[in-house]
Amino acid sequence: MSLNNNNLAVVYALLALIGLTSGVGDILLYKWAKAAHFGWLLAAYAVWSISIASLGLLFKLDHFSFGAAVVLATVIHLAIGVCWSLLMTSAKVTTLEIIGLIFAAIAVVLLEMERA
């Protein structure tokens, strides 16, 4: 499937959707682990199903290699997790974690520069 400007927007929308839904799925799983309410687990499965289906569609578009697509979606996923931890659980981010996030952001920029 060839990419034009409209499909490029779809690629990035899918990356955002994958990162968001997988991050939300993890948050729902955390809620299930803390509350032991089966509904949280079912919700996590439902949200992860959307994430996996979106990932399959992203692979079908064939804009990024497998590894690059997974890295980009994972960076978004991790950003969601870090934001959740900071805002909702009062977690602290260590210097090493901040360095890791900076490297992840650099990886995204380098992967995109390869495309240009």
Sequence and secondary structure as in RCSB ss.txt:
>XXXX:A:sequence
MSLNNNNLAVVYALLALIGLTSGVGDILLYKWAKAAHFGWLLAAYAVWSISIASLGLLFKLDHFSFGAAVVLATV
IHLAIGVCWSLLMTSAKVTTLEIIGLIFAAIAVVLLEMERA
>XXXX:A:secstr
    HHHHHHHHHHHHHHHHHHHHHHHHHHHHHHH  HHHHHHHHHHHHHHHHHHHHHHHHTSS HHHHHHHHHH
HHHHHHHHHHHHHS     HHHHHHHHHHHHHHHHHHHHH 
